[in-house]
Amino acid sequence: MSEAFELRPLDPLDDSLRADAQAWVEVHCAVQRELFGQKGSAWTLPEIQAMFRKVDTKRMALAAWVGDRIVGAVSIMLPMLDNHTLALLFPAVLSEHRHQGVGSALVRAAEEVAAQHDRSTTVSETEWAAEGADIGESFAQHRGYVVAQTVLRSEMALPAERPSLQSLVDAPGAPDHLIESVVDDLPESWLEDRALLQQRMSTDAPHDDMDWREESWDADRLRAEHAATRSAGRRVIESVARHVPSGRLVGFTRIEVSAEQPGLGYQQDTLVLVEHRGHSLGARLKAANVLALMEALPEVAAVRTWNAASNDHMLAVNRALGYHVDGYSRLWQKRLG
């Protein structure tokens, strides 16, 4: 017999609802533990709160209650500066409360929110471990979603062999490019070029069948994004490639470390401008950034990354660094209306 449940909006920034917000986060964490054991990846409440304060996206949260307990959660993300047709939905339901309509109700309510904000396409995600299966596949298909991209999740154990990493950094073939690394604070002199690189992530990186359009980035947006990351307690290790003749930054890579998981680094974006590829800059950047990470934060025991299955070049770079695939995800897309 199905239990009665109720959907309610939740504001993670409301201090009076902190216990509820933590319970909402714990639903996502519980699903990650179910899928990956102790290697689940989930945002902490301070990180969620930092994201809800950002002005470049509008975020909303809904919770499914059974009695006085939150058993389901969905986060709704609406880009505000670009990609105005998209809404990103991240639902999660505790295993013992599935097949009772909770997930369907959460997704349906989230789609209604998206439609109210004139979004015509919704995107969601399913994940599974390398030895497992995609338990969300049937759920997504029955609700009209189709696969837009398949992603590989990989992990690199640390500490890595420094000579091997240094040999990648020193690889010949790019004498006109220098690698620079920083910890936590991005130099103001980087911001203009870094904003352009961030914008090019939305056009130069593989998106497969995702309806993802070019993003709009400038120094102010990048500065605010970085400030939000740091306000959530995350440490940041970033390396850039500088083209010496022009003085411009032409590539970057970034690792973040959560305050509540100091032993795990999360590899964020990596990009080399198309016109500067062919010089092993991707491998040089990522190797240099891992070396900087090991120097600054020696307690980090692993780095986790996600890459499109179609991104053969970056997957080859990861293998050279020592990454091993331990999971998968799919991005699912649906046209509303």
Stockholm file with secondary structure:
# STOCKHOLM 1.0

chainA/1-337         MSEAFELRPLDPLDDSLRADAQAWVEVHCAVQRELFGQKGSAWTLPEIQAMFRKVDTKRMALAAWVGDRIVGAVSIMLPMLDNHTLALLFPAVLSEHRHQGVGSALVRAAEEVAAQHDRSTTVSETEWAAEGADIGESFAQHRGYVVAQTVLRSEMALPAERPSLQSLVDAPGAPDHLIESVVDDLPESWLEDRALLQQRMSTDAPHDDMDWREESWDADRLRAEHAATRSAGRRVIESVARHVPSGRLVGFTRIEVSAEQPGLGYQQDTLVLVEHRGHSLGARLKAANVLALMEALPEVAAVRTWNAASNDHMLAVNRALGYHVDGYSRLWQKRLG
#=GR chainA/1-337 SS CCCCCEEEEECTTCGGGHHHHHHHHHHHHHHHHHHHGGGCCCCCHHHHHHHHHCSSEEEEEEEEEETTEEEEEEEEEEESSSCTTEEEEEEEECGGGCSSSHHHHHHHHHHHHHHHTTCCEEEEEEEEETTSCCTTHHHHHHTTCEEEEEEEEEEEESSCCHHHHHHHHTCSSCTTEEEEEEESCCCGGGHHHHHHHHHHHHHHSCCTTCCCCCCCCCHHHHHHHHHHHHHTTCEEEEEEEEETTTTEEEEEEEEEECTTCTTEEEEEEEEECGGGCSSSHHHHHHHHHHHHHHHHCTTCCEEEEEEETTCHHHHHHHHHHTCEEEEEEEEEEEECC
#=GC SS_cons         CCCCCEEEEECTTCGGGHHHHHHHHHHHHHHHHHHHGGGCCCCCHHHHHHHHHCSSEEEEEEEEEETTEEEEEEEEEEESSSCTTEEEEEEEECGGGCSSSHHHHHHHHHHHHHHHTTCCEEEEEEEEETTSCCTTHHHHHHTTCEEEEEEEEEEEESSCCHHHHHHHHTCSSCTTEEEEEEESCCCGGGHHHHHHHHHHHHHHSCCTTCCCCCCCCCHHHHHHHHHHHHHTTCEEEEEEEEETTTTEEEEEEEEEECTTCTTEEEEEEEEECGGGCSSSHHHHHHHHHHHHHHHHCTTCCEEEEEEETTCHHHHHHHHHHTCEEEEEEEEEEEECC
//
